[in-house]
Amino acid sequence: MAKNTNRRFFLAGIIQGSILTPDIHPQDYRERIRSVLRDAFPDVEVYCPIENHPESLTYRDDYAIKVFFEHVQMAGESEALIAFLPEASMGTAVEMWVAHEGAVPVVTISPMKENWTVRFLSDVILPDMDAFEEYVHSGALQRLIENRPESEG
């Protein structure tokens, strides 16, 4: 069977984190990650939760629950999950868990290399965006995806 060259990535990362007000962290990291992925995989599809749901903090609970669980499911069905964690994010942790359980490679960009969620759910931990860019352009992400175990589903 020929390998699919069209890659589907889930872009996980801190949105609200521990902010106690209805505000979000800066999201400029998403475009840089998307750009790096596009350079390496010209036909890449990158799903970005905040891009598809920019008003999510104002959603009614019934709709927010639906969106949350759809995102979690998508994370587990992607070809790879890229997580940006300059600090803890409970939503990203859940997405990482589901991806890990589904044998989806998890590449985490984070200085929190001692955090158990980061350590135990990531296939690769990179300290910053420059290291991520180097990792992807070296072909290492491609190799990680190609060498992942086939799911039994």
Buried (B, 14 or more C-beta within 10 A) or exposed (E): EEEEEEBBBBBBBBBBBEEEEEEBBEBEBBEBBBEBBEEBBEEBEBBBBBEEBEEBBEBEEEEBEEBBEEBBEBBBBBBBBBBBBBEBBEBBBBBBBBBBEBBBBBBBBBBBEEBEBBEEBBBBBBEEBEEBBEBBEEEBBBEBBEEBEEEEE
